[in-house]
Amino acid sequence: MLSDIDIAQRASLRRIAELAEDRLGIPVDHVEPYGHYKAKIDLGYLESLADRPDGKLILVTAISPTPAGEGKTTTTVGLGDALCHIGKKAVICLREPSLGPVFGMKGGAAGGGYAQVVPMEDINLHFTGDFAAIALANNLLAALIDNHVHHGNELGIDVRRITWKRVMDMNDRALRDITVALGGPGNGYPREDGFDIVVASEVMAIFCLASGLADLRERLGRIVVAYTRDQKPVLASQLMAHGAMTALLKDAIKPNLVQTLENNPAILHGGPFANIAHGCNSVIATRAALKLGDYVVTEAGFGADLGAEKFIDIKCRKAGLKPDAVVIVATIRALKYHGGVAVKDVSAENVAALDAGMVNLERHIRNVQEVFGLPAVVAINHRSHDTEAELALLTRRCEALGTPVVVARHWAEGGQGAADLAREVVRLCEQPSTVRYVYDDDHPLWDKMRAIAQRIYGAADIDADSKIRQRIRDLEQAGYGHFPICVAKTQYSFSTDAALRGAPSGHIVTIREVRLAAGAEFIVLICGDIMTMPGLPKVPSSQAIDVNEAGQIVGLF
């Protein structure tokens, strides 16, 4: 059996400028190639499309992720190919992969099997340099803060209350908590500091929520980087940082165009994680795709409790978007894991375990249909070990909820293997629907978090110590109470305990930390033991990655 990278390297690709003009009608002059097979799209051209009607927006989400794998990105790509296969003009809209998972646990993140975006190696590694630009902009701001303090501290920054962290696009637990500026007066004032991974940076969030270059610059200026001794916020604009940060992001803000194995267009742009950030590709990319295609297939990170909730409550709320249909991805293997089966045993038929694990899928279905108010279809990402008895049970349980189920074979067969899924999605897109938010803008921040915990996670309540509660009250008094909530928690469970599979109920969600993202316009509430700088596993994926004698990358996935 060929690996994902073997399949990708054998693909026949079209020149990207040719594909852009032929499939999307973008004139060559408005495509900026980065090599032969990837390019950026000119923002001025995209702005000229403002009067075009929007296509249909399809959100792909999933059950709570498991070590058995679900294949959400693979299904997103497969569905896009399938829509093109049945004669629709479809555009795929994805996030860019982070090097953290690529070298950590997951390996490649550009789809899999015969449902991939390519060039796979480029996309998974440096791509067009967007993440490097975001890291540089973030770290420029960090350097300017310490430099300002060193040269007299005119703004009166309290070095104990500097909230801005440095970032890098790599998992490195040793950098979570560090001390900087050691070595004497010439190196500045020593203080405690730390690193986050790039995808957790507020710069990444701003990058993905900005409507254009001017909005990007304004949002960067509103970042709160520190506080004075009398608790007044210090903004990036007061450090005169936002202009230079925008200059570093001037080219990165243009969305990236690539293609699938079947030479269908895909836009990849931005990449915040959904377990520690808001988990969606850029607003610019999504809006561009809606103007360029009749159907746009996009994804939100991890399960629907994280990615889809933030897609609705943050991205759609801020950008005025509305999904026309939702695809909930599941595998029988993963559902058996939620039913208590060990990963090594999920390939064996076990109808009882599947029956027990269905509660996870059913809660996600109810959230999408009853809380968000959106039409949904369950896509079973087919594996060769799936049995007829298991498929029959899954179908019965979903149909009892009034939800259609389609078995999709895109991993093995490409677009044609998901043609039935594409036809069902087209049908759903024609149904009237109105998106509903989990909470209203004018609700207090505490009540917004409680609504997410109770309505989406099935929790009994939320909790926090007195300092956290006071911090939330302070943010409301400072005028940030209308912001949406961005929850950082484990992706593996509806609770904050990664070991609780299925659909736990009645638990307490404990808030550990509060972060203000004034430029991104949301409040981050960190729950449980989730880290914004992940660590590498005992055997990281990087150990399998190499370059062979022919100069080809191997072992990526």
Secondary structure, 3 states (H helix, E strand, C coil): CCCHHHHHHCCCCCCHHHHHHHHHCCCHHHEEECCCCCEEECHHHHHCCCCCCCCEEEEEEECCCCCCCCCHHHHHHHHHHHHHHCCCCEEEEECCCCHHHHHCCCCCCCEECCEEEECHHHHHCCCCCHHHHHHHHHHHHHHHHHHHHHCCCCCCEEEEEECCCEEECCCCHHHCCEEECCCCHHHCCCEEECEEEHHHCHHHHHHHHCCCHHHHHHHHHCCEEEEECCCCEEEHHHHCCHHHHHHHHCCCCCCEEEEECCCCEEEECCCCCCCCCCCECCHHHHHHHHHHCCEEEEEECCCHHHHHHHHHHHHHHHHCCCCCEEEEEECHHHHHHHCCCCHHHCCCCCHHHHHHHHHHHHHHHHHHHHHCCCCEEEEEECCCCCCHHHHHHHHHHHHHCCCCEEEECHHHHHHHHHHHHHHHHHHHHCCCCCCCCCCCCCCCHHHHHHHHHHHHCCCCEEECCHHHHHHHHHHHHHHHCCCCEEEECCCCCCCCCCCCCCCCCCCEEEEEEEEEECCCCEEEEEECCCCCCCCCCCCCHHHHCEECCCCCEECCC
